[in-house]
Amino acid sequence: MFEGLFNLHPDAENFHSKIKLRKGVIIGAGQVGMACAYSILIQDCFDELILQDIATEKVEGEVMDLLHGVPFISPTRIKAGTVADVGQDADVVIVTAGSNQKEGETRLDLLHRNVKIFRGLIGDVAKHCPNAILLIVANPVDIMTYVSLKLSGFPSSRVFGSGTVLDTARFRALLANRLDIDPRSVHAYIIGEHGDSEVPVWSKANVAGMKICDGDWEGSPSCDLAELNEIFEQVKNAAYEIIKRKGYTSYAIGLAVTEIVKAILGNQNRIFTVSTRVDKMYGLSEDICISLPSIVNQKGVMKVMNFTLAENEEKLLKKSAHTLREYIDKLDL
């Protein structure tokens, strides 16, 4: 029907072959996966994006819905498929697949269900996307990152999790609201497990270099330990509160993943509290994945920042690592 509508320029094919297309895969088309897909799509991250899910009709419907919006955004090829369809030059594979966290469950409660899912999944990723960066979002993310690292055989720089990137964003947002300032001007971190043992780094929290807990910033809650604890509890329990009200979290993690992807594709050397393998830092186990401020670029995690912690913060970080190690030791990998 459309034959003859366009005449291909004789040099067009050669020109196209010289362009390195940005290619990505999102495995898991649930609430989190689709929030990631939508955010990534409207922010023009990939030239080609494949969505993979065992619920094939659902993912086909999601792709159709997204395709109808392409005229409003930068061109992106979107299709339902698998990692086998993307070719061996995929840049990033994002894994959101796994069981949902139910009300009353901790992220660690998901462990055994999601490990079973990953056993069949990660091997396919390693086979078909051997050069990709593997970004794990499924919970419990620190342990699933460790599982993915072991099952894929990839170097640790190319396997990392979303970690406490979202927790850190929540921390900054709540502090910014308390201080009545733009969240982008608040510098603060949540480290450790993405879960109940996570650690707020109050000793480094600052606005324009003025430490909040030193009382330098006017209106800071530094003199009220109860208020500090209340802010942190809101951060730690945010997912539980959201799940209780709407059944799942999605939008914020979708935005967080997009920022990580942009840092990878743009070679930004940007610092995120991603979950990555640590090596003899803070006295932690050598063989564990945990969230610490890390430099992310097109090669993955290039460096974990070795910043100083207060004595109690380092103690809590070790406790968080021990919690993760106990669960890892129960796995048969």
C-alpha positions as a Markdown table, in Angstrom:
| # | Residue | x | y | z |
|---|---|---|---|---|
| 1 | Met | 0.0 | 0.0 | 0.0 |
| 2 | Phe | 2.8 | 2.4 | 0.9 |
| 3 | Glu | 5.3 | 1.2 | -1.7 |
| 4 | Gly | 6.8 | 4.1 | -3.7 |
| 5 | Leu | 5.9 | 6.7 | -1.1 |
| 6 | Phe | 9.6 | 7.1 | -0.3 |
| 7 | Asn | 12.8 | 6.6 | -2.4 |
| 8 | Leu | 15.7 | 5.5 | -0.3 |
| 9 | His | 18.8 | 7.6 | -0.8 |
| 10 | Pro | 21.7 | 5.4 | -2.0 |
| 11 | Asp | 23.9 | 6.4 | 0.9 |
| 12 | Ala | 21.2 | 6.2 | 3.5 |
| 13 | Glu | 21.9 | 2.6 | 4.6 |
| 14 | Asn | 25.6 | 3.1 | 5.1 |
| 15 | Phe | 25.0 | 6.3 | 7.0 |
| 16 | His | 22.5 | 4.6 | 9.3 |
| 17 | Ser | 25.0 | 1.8 | 10.0 |
| 18 | Lys | 27.6 | 4.2 | 11.3 |
| 19 | Ile | 25.3 | 5.5 | 14.1 |
| 20 | Lys | 25.5 | 3.8 | 17.5 |
| 21 | Leu | 22.0 | 3.4 | 18.6 |
| 22 | Arg | 21.2 | 3.5 | 22.3 |
| 23 | Lys | 19.5 | 0.2 | 23.1 |
| 24 | Gly | 17.8 | -0.9 | 26.3 |
| 25 | Val | 15.6 | -3.7 | 27.7 |
| 26 | Ile | 13.2 | -3.6 | 30.6 |
| 27 | Ile | 12.4 | -7.0 | 32.0 |
| 28 | Gly | 9.1 | -6.9 | 33.9 |
| 29 | Ala | 6.1 | -4.9 | 32.7 |
| 30 | Gly | 4.4 | -4.5 | 36.1 |
| 31 | Gln | 3.8 | -1.2 | 37.8 |
| 32 | Val | 7.5 | -0.4 | 38.4 |
| 33 | Gly | 8.6 | -1.6 | 35.0 |
| 34 | Met | 6.1 | 0.5 | 33.2 |
| 35 | Ala | 6.8 | 3.6 | 35.3 |
| 36 | Cys | 10.5 | 3.1 | 34.3 |
| 37 | Ala | 9.5 | 2.7 | 30.7 |
| 38 | Tyr | 7.3 | 5.7 | 30.6 |
| 39 | Ser | 9.8 | 8.0 | 32.3 |
| 40 | Ile | 12.7 | 6.7 | 30.2 |
| 41 | Leu | 10.6 | 7.1 | 27.0 |
| 42 | Ile | 9.6 | 10.7 | 27.6 |
| 43 | Gln | 13.1 | 11.7 | 28.6 |
| 44 | Asp | 14.6 | 10.4 | 25.3 |
| 45 | Cys | 17.0 | 7.9 | 26.8 |
| 46 | Phe | 17.0 | 5.1 | 24.2 |
| 47 | Asp | 16.6 | 4.9 | 20.5 |
| 48 | Glu | 15.4 | 1.3 | 20.8 |
| 49 | Leu | 13.5 | -0.1 | 23.9 |
| 50 | Ile | 12.3 | -3.7 | 24.3 |
| 51 | Leu | 9.8 | -4.6 | 27.1 |
| 52 | Gln | 9.9 | -8.2 | 28.2 |
| 53 | Asp | 7.4 | -10.0 | 30.5 |
| 54 | Ile | 6.0 | -13.5 | 30.8 |
| 55 | Ala | 2.5 | -11.9 | 30.5 |
| 56 | Thr | 2.9 | -11.5 | 26.8 |
| 57 | Glu | -0.5 | -10.1 | 26.0 |
| 58 | Lys | -0.2 | -7.5 | 28.7 |
| 59 | Val | 3.2 | -6.3 | 27.6 |
| 60 | Glu | 2.0 | -6.2 | 24.0 |
| 61 | Gly | -0.9 | -3.9 | 25.1 |
| 62 | Glu | 1.5 | -1.7 | 27.1 |
| 63 | Val | 3.7 | -1.3 | 24.0 |
| 64 | Met | 0.8 | -0.4 | 21.8 |
| 65 | Asp | -0.3 | 2.2 | 24.3 |
| 66 | Leu | 3.2 | 3.7 | 24.4 |
| 67 | Leu | 3.6 | 3.6 | 20.6 |
| 68 | His | 0.5 | 5.8 | 20.2 |
| 69 | Gly | 2.2 | 8.5 | 22.2 |
| 70 | Val | 5.5 | 8.5 | 20.1 |
| 71 | Pro | 4.3 | 11.4 | 17.9 |
| 72 | Phe | 4.5 | 13.6 | 21.0 |
| 73 | Ile | 8.1 | 12.7 | 21.9 |
| 74 | Ser | 11.5 | 12.1 | 20.4 |
| 75 | Pro | 11.5 | 9.1 | 18.1 |
| 76 | Thr | 12.0 | 5.7 | 19.9 |
| 77 | Arg | 11.5 | 2.2 | 18.6 |
| 78 | Ile | 9.5 | 0.3 | 21.1 |
| 79 | Lys | 8.5 | -3.3 | 21.0 |
| 80 | Ala | 7.5 | -6.3 | 23.1 |
| 81 | Gly | 10.1 | -9.0 | 23.0 |
| 82 | Thr | 13.0 | -10.6 | 24.9 |
| 83 | Val | 16.7 | -9.9 | 25.4 |
| 84 | Ala | 17.3 | -12.2 | 22.5 |
| 85 | Asp | 15.8 | -9.6 | 20.2 |
| 86 | Val | 18.0 | -6.7 | 21.1 |
| 87 | Gly | 21.2 | -8.1 | 19.8 |
| 88 | Gln | 24.6 | -8.2 | 21.5 |
| 89 | Asp | 25.0 | -4.4 | 21.6 |
| 90 | Ala | 22.4 | -3.6 | 24.3 |
| 91 | Asp | 23.6 | -0.8 | 26.5 |
| 92 | Val | 21.5 | -1.3 | 29.6 |
| 93 | Val | 19.2 | -4.2 | 30.8 |
| 94 | Ile | 16.9 | -3.1 | 33.6 |
| 95 | Val | 15.4 | -5.9 | 35.7 |
| 96 | Thr | 12.2 | -5.1 | 37.6 |
| 97 | Ala | 10.7 | -8.6 | 37.3 |
| 98 | Gly | 9.8 | -10.4 | 40.5 |
| 99 | Ser | 7.1 | -10.9 | 43.1 |
| 100 | Asn | 5.3 | -7.8 | 44.4 |
| 101 | Gln | 5.8 | -6.7 | 48.0 |
| 102 | Lys | 2.5 | -7.2 | 49.8 |
| 103 | Glu | 1.2 | -5.1 | 52.7 |
| 104 | Gly | 2.9 | -6.2 | 55.9 |
| 105 | Glu | 5.9 | -7.8 | 54.1 |
| 106 | Thr | 9.4 | -6.6 | 54.3 |
| 107 | Arg | 11.6 | -6.5 | 51.2 |
| 108 | Leu | 13.6 | -9.4 | 52.5 |
| 109 | Asp | 10.4 | -11.5 | 52.7 |
| 110 | Leu | 10.5 | -11.5 | 48.9 |
| 111 | Leu | 13.9 | -13.1 | 48.8 |
| 112 | His | 13.3 | -16.8 | 48.0 |
| 113 | Arg | 10.5 | -16.1 | 45.5 |
| 114 | Asn | 12.6 | -13.7 | 43.5 |
| 115 | Val | 15.8 | -15.8 | 43.6 |
| 116 | Lys | 13.8 | -18.5 | 41.9 |
| 117 | Ile | 12.7 | -16.1 | 39.2 |
| 118 | Phe | 16.2 | -14.8 | 38.6 |
| 119 | Arg | 17.8 | -18.2 | 38.2 |
| 120 | Gly | 16.2 | -18.6 | 34.8 |
| 121 | Leu | 16.4 | -14.9 | 33.9 |
| 122 | Ile | 19.9 | -13.7 | 34.4 |
| 123 | Gly | 21.5 | -16.5 | 32.3 |
| 124 | Asp | 19.5 | -15.3 | 29.3 |
| 125 | Val | 20.7 | -11.8 | 29.9 |
| 126 | Ala | 24.3 | -12.9 | 30.1 |
| 127 | Lys | 24.0 | -15.0 | 26.9 |
| 128 | His | 22.2 | -12.4 | 24.7 |
| 129 | Cys | 23.5 | -9.1 | 26.2 |
| 130 | Pro | 27.1 | -9.9 | 27.2 |
| 131 | Asn | 28.3 | -6.3 | 27.1 |
| 132 | Ala | 25.3 | -4.6 | 28.7 |
| 133 | Ile | 25.2 | -2.9 | 32.1 |
| 134 | Leu | 22.8 | -4.9 | 34.3 |
| 135 | Leu | 20.7 | -2.6 | 36.5 |
| 136 | Ile | 18.7 | -4.4 | 39.2 |
| 137 | Val | 15.5 | -2.8 | 40.6 |
| 138 | Ala | 13.6 | -5.9 | 41.9 |
| 139 | Asn | 13.5 | -6.3 | 45.7 |
| 140 | Pro | 15.2 | -7.1 | 48.0 |
| 141 | Val | 17.5 | -5.1 | 45.7 |
| 142 | Asp | 20.8 | -5.5 | 47.5 |
| 143 | Ile | 20.5 | -9.3 | 47.6 |
| 144 | Met | 19.1 | -9.6 | 44.1 |
| 145 | Thr | 22.0 | -7.5 | 42.8 |
| 146 | Tyr | 24.4 | -10.0 | 44.5 |
| 147 | Val | 22.5 | -12.9 | 43.0 |
| 148 | Ser | 22.6 | -11.3 | 39.6 |
| 149 | Leu | 26.4 | -10.7 | 39.9 |
| 150 | Lys | 27.0 | -14.3 | 40.7 |
| 151 | Leu | 24.6 | -15.8 | 38.1 |
| 152 | Ser | 25.7 | -13.5 | 35.3 |
| 153 | Gly | 29.5 | -13.8 | 35.6 |
| 154 | Phe | 29.7 | -10.1 | 34.7 |
| 155 | Pro | 32.3 | -7.9 | 36.3 |
| 156 | Ser | 30.9 | -6.1 | 39.4 |
| 157 | Ser | 31.2 | -2.7 | 37.7 |
| 158 | Arg | 28.5 | -3.8 | 35.3 |
| 159 | Val | 26.0 | -5.2 | 37.8 |
| 160 | Phe | 24.5 | -2.9 | 40.3 |
| 161 | Gly | 21.2 | -2.1 | 41.9 |
| 162 | Ser | 19.0 | 1.0 | 42.3 |
| 163 | Gly | 19.9 | 0.6 | 46.0 |
| 164 | Thr | 19.0 | 3.5 | 48.2 |
| 165 | Val | 18.8 | 6.0 | 45.4 |
| 166 | Leu | 15.1 | 6.4 | 46.0 |
| 167 | Asp | 15.6 | 6.5 | 49.8 |
| 168 | Thr | 18.2 | 9.2 | 49.4 |
| 169 | Ala | 15.7 | 11.2 | 47.3 |
| 170 | Arg | 13.0 | 10.8 | 49.9 |
| 171 | Phe | 15.5 | 11.9 | 52.6 |
| 172 | Arg | 16.3 | 15.0 | 50.6 |
| 173 | Ala | 12.7 | 15.8 | 49.8 |
| 174 | Leu | 11.6 | 15.6 | 53.4 |
| 175 | Leu | 14.5 | 17.7 | 54.6 |
| 176 | Ala | 13.8 | 20.2 | 51.9 |
| 177 | Asn | 10.2 | 20.4 | 52.9 |
| 178 | Arg | 11.3 | 21.0 | 56.5 |
| 179 | Leu | 13.8 | 23.7 | 55.5 |
| 180 | Asp | 11.6 | 25.2 | 52.8 |
| 181 | Ile | 14.2 | 24.9 | 50.1 |
| 182 | Asp | 14.5 | 23.2 | 46.7 |
| 183 | Pro | 15.3 | 19.5 | 47.2 |
| 184 | Arg | 18.1 | 19.7 | 44.6 |
| 185 | Ser | 20.0 | 22.0 | 47.0 |
| 186 | Val | 19.9 | 19.6 | 49.9 |
| 187 | His | 22.9 | 17.1 | 50.0 |
| 188 | Ala | 22.2 | 14.1 | 52.2 |
| 189 | Tyr | 22.5 | 10.3 | 51.9 |
| 190 | Ile | 20.8 | 7.1 | 52.9 |
| 191 | Ile | 23.3 | 4.2 | 52.8 |
| 192 | Gly | 23.3 | 0.5 | 53.6 |
| 193 | Glu | 20.4 | -1.9 | 52.9 |
| 194 | His | 17.5 | -0.6 | 50.9 |
| 195 | Gly | 15.2 | -1.7 | 53.7 |
| 196 | Asp | 14.7 | -1.7 | 57.4 |
| 197 | Ser | 18.4 | -1.5 | 58.3 |
| 198 | Glu | 19.3 | 1.5 | 56.1 |
| 199 | Val | 21.4 | 4.3 | 57.6 |
| 200 | Pro | 20.9 | 8.1 | 57.5 |
| 201 | Val | 24.2 | 9.9 | 57.2 |
| 202 | Trp | 23.3 | 12.9 | 59.3 |
| 203 | Ser | 27.0 | 13.8 | 59.7 |
| 204 | Lys | 27.1 | 14.8 | 56.0 |
| 205 | Ala | 23.7 | 16.3 | 55.5 |
| 206 | Asn | 24.2 | 19.9 | 54.4 |
| 207 | Val | 22.8 | 22.9 | 52.5 |
| 208 | Ala | 25.4 | 24.9 | 50.6 |
| 209 | Gly | 28.1 | 23.3 | 52.7 |
| 210 | Met | 26.4 | 24.2 | 55.9 |
| 211 | Lys | 25.9 | 21.0 | 57.9 |
| 212 | Ile | 22.3 | 20.7 | 59.1 |
| 213 | Cys | 23.2 | 18.9 | 62.2 |
| 214 | Asp | 25.6 | 21.6 | 63.3 |
| 215 | Gly | 22.8 | 24.1 | 63.4 |
| 216 | Asp | 24.4 | 26.2 | 60.7 |
| 217 | Trp | 21.3 | 26.3 | 58.5 |
| 218 | Glu | 18.6 | 28.5 | 59.9 |
| 219 | Gly | 15.5 | 26.5 | 60.9 |
| 220 | Ser | 17.4 | 23.2 | 60.8 |
| 221 | Pro | 16.1 | 20.4 | 63.1 |
| 222 | Ser | 19.6 | 19.8 | 64.4 |
| 223 | Cys | 18.8 | 20.6 | 68.0 |
| 224 | Asp | 15.8 | 18.3 | 68.1 |
| 225 | Leu | 16.8 | 14.6 | 68.0 |
| 226 | Ala | 13.1 | 13.5 | 68.0 |
| 227 | Glu | 12.4 | 15.5 | 64.9 |
| 228 | Leu | 15.5 | 14.0 | 63.1 |
| 229 | Asn | 14.3 | 10.5 | 64.0 |
| 230 | Glu | 10.8 | 11.3 | 62.8 |
| 231 | Ile | 12.2 | 12.4 | 59.4 |
| 232 | Phe | 14.2 | 9.3 | 59.1 |
| 233 | Glu | 11.3 | 7.0 | 60.1 |
| 234 | Gln | 9.2 | 8.6 | 57.4 |
| 235 | Val | 12.0 | 7.8 | 54.9 |
| 236 | Lys | 12.4 | 4.2 | 56.0 |
| 237 | Asn | 8.7 | 3.5 | 56.1 |
| 238 | Ala | 7.7 | 5.4 | 53.0 |
| 239 | Ala | 7.2 | 2.3 | 50.8 |
| 240 | Tyr | 5.1 | 0.6 | 53.5 |
| 241 | Glu | 2.9 | 3.6 | 53.8 |
| 242 | Ile | 2.5 | 4.0 | 50.0 |
| 243 | Ile | 1.8 | 0.3 | 49.6 |
| 244 | Lys | -0.8 | 0.4 | 52.3 |
| 245 | Arg | -2.6 | 3.2 | 50.5 |
| 246 | Lys | -2.3 | 2.3 | 46.8 |
| 247 | Gly | -0.8 | -1.2 | 46.7 |
| 248 | Tyr | 2.5 | -0.5 | 45.2 |
| 249 | Thr | 5.2 | 2.2 | 44.5 |
| 250 | Ser | 6.1 | 3.2 | 41.0 |
| 251 | Tyr | 6.5 | 6.8 | 40.0 |
| 252 | Ala | 9.4 | 7.9 | 42.1 |
| 253 | Ile | 11.4 | 4.7 | 41.4 |
| 254 | Gly | 10.7 | 5.2 | 37.7 |
| 255 | Leu | 12.2 | 8.6 | 37.8 |
| 256 | Ala | 15.2 | 7.4 | 39.9 |
| 257 | Val | 16.0 | 4.6 | 37.4 |
| 258 | Thr | 15.8 | 7.1 | 34.6 |
| 259 | Glu | 18.4 | 9.3 | 36.2 |
| 260 | Ile | 20.7 | 6.3 | 36.6 |
| 261 | Val | 20.2 | 5.4 | 32.9 |
| 262 | Lys | 21.0 | 8.9 | 31.8 |
| 263 | Ala | 24.2 | 8.9 | 33.9 |
| 264 | Ile | 25.2 | 5.7 | 32.1 |
| 265 | Leu | 24.4 | 6.7 | 28.6 |
| 266 | Gly | 25.7 | 10.2 | 29.0 |
| 267 | Asn | 28.9 | 9.1 | 30.7 |
| 268 | Gln | 28.1 | 11.6 | 33.4 |
| 269 | Asn | 30.3 | 10.4 | 36.3 |
| 270 | Arg | 27.4 | 11.2 | 38.6 |
| 271 | Ile | 27.2 | 10.1 | 42.2 |
| 272 | Phe | 24.3 | 7.8 | 43.3 |
| 273 | Thr | 23.8 | 5.6 | 46.3 |
| 274 | Val | 23.5 | 2.5 | 44.1 |
| 275 | Ser | 23.9 | -1.0 | 45.5 |
| 276 | Thr | 27.3 | -2.4 | 44.4 |
| 277 | Arg | 29.9 | -4.9 | 45.6 |
| 278 | Val | 32.2 | -3.4 | 48.2 |
| 279 | Asp | 35.7 | -4.4 | 48.9 |
| 280 | Lys | 37.2 | -4.0 | 52.4 |
| 281 | Met | 35.5 | -0.7 | 53.1 |
| 282 | Tyr | 34.4 | 0.2 | 56.6 |
| 283 | Gly | 35.3 | -3.2 | 57.7 |
| 284 | Leu | 32.5 | -4.7 | 55.7 |
| 285 | Ser | 32.5 | -8.2 | 54.2 |
| 286 | Glu | 34.3 | -8.4 | 50.8 |
| 287 | Asp | 31.5 | -10.4 | 49.3 |
| 288 | Ile | 28.3 | -8.3 | 49.6 |
| 289 | Cys | 26.4 | -5.8 | 47.6 |
| 290 | Ile | 25.3 | -2.7 | 49.6 |
| 291 | Ser | 24.4 | 0.9 | 48.9 |
| 292 | Leu | 27.1 | 3.6 | 49.1 |
| 293 | Pro | 27.7 | 6.8 | 47.2 |
| 294 | Ser | 29.3 | 5.7 | 43.9 |
| 295 | Ile | 30.4 | 7.2 | 40.6 |
| 296 | Val | 28.3 | 6.0 | 37.7 |
| 297 | Asn | 29.2 | 6.4 | 34.0 |
| 298 | Gln | 29.1 | 4.5 | 30.7 |
| 299 | Lys | 31.2 | 1.7 | 32.1 |
| 300 | Gly | 29.0 | 1.2 | 35.2 |
| 301 | Val | 30.1 | 1.8 | 38.7 |
| 302 | Met | 33.7 | 3.2 | 38.4 |
| 303 | Lys | 34.4 | 4.1 | 42.1 |
| 304 | Val | 32.8 | 3.8 | 45.5 |
| 305 | Met | 33.3 | 6.9 | 47.5 |
| 306 | Asn | 35.2 | 6.3 | 50.7 |
| 307 | Phe | 33.8 | 9.2 | 52.7 |
| 308 | Thr | 34.1 | 9.4 | 56.5 |
| 309 | Leu | 31.2 | 8.4 | 58.7 |
| 310 | Ala | 30.5 | 9.2 | 62.3 |
| 311 | Glu | 31.2 | 6.4 | 64.7 |
| 312 | Asn | 27.5 | 5.5 | 65.2 |
| 313 | Glu | 26.9 | 5.6 | 61.4 |
| 314 | Glu | 29.7 | 3.2 | 60.7 |
| 315 | Lys | 28.4 | 0.9 | 63.4 |
| 316 | Leu | 24.9 | 0.9 | 61.9 |
| 317 | Leu | 26.3 | 0.3 | 58.4 |
| 318 | Lys | 28.2 | -2.8 | 59.6 |
| 319 | Lys | 25.0 | -4.0 | 61.2 |
| 320 | Ser | 23.1 | -3.4 | 58.0 |
| 321 | Ala | 25.8 | -5.4 | 56.1 |
| 322 | His | 25.6 | -8.2 | 58.6 |
| 323 | Thr | 21.8 | -8.4 | 58.1 |
| 324 | Leu | 22.3 | -8.8 | 54.3 |
| 325 | Arg | 25.2 | -11.3 | 54.8 |
| 326 | Glu | 23.0 | -13.5 | 57.0 |
| 327 | Tyr | 20.4 | -13.8 | 54.2 |
| 328 | Ile | 23.0 | -14.3 | 51.5 |
| 329 | Asp | 24.5 | -17.2 | 53.4 |
| 330 | Lys | 21.2 | -19.0 | 53.2 |
| 331 | Leu | 21.2 | -18.9 | 49.4 |
| 332 | Asp | 22.4 | -21.8 | 47.3 |
| 333 | Leu | 24.3 | -20.0 | 44.5 |
